[in-house]
């Protein structure tokens, strides 16, 4: 997993030639801690690049995409958001929603 920040956001997400799933999370968020290990498994099993963006440290990126709750996962392809998933979900549901099944 990559750590996404304001400084590396453009390079790591917008200019990445591969799809990137960005998890908008916060340290105080219990469901975020639950979905973190699931995303690590998905990254390892499916080769999807996953980035974590701390919304408390980088609220401007959160606001740019209208993220109102954490965890929210946004899938970017060619620098554009193509799918948004809100809330912690079981691995099989995330895999299905991301079209990785």
ABEGO torsion letter per residue (X at the ends): XBBBBAAAAAAAAAABABBBBBBBBBAABAAAAAAAAAAAAAAAAAGBBBBBBBAAABAAAAAAAGBABOBBBBBBBGGBBABBBBEBBBAAAAAAAAGAX
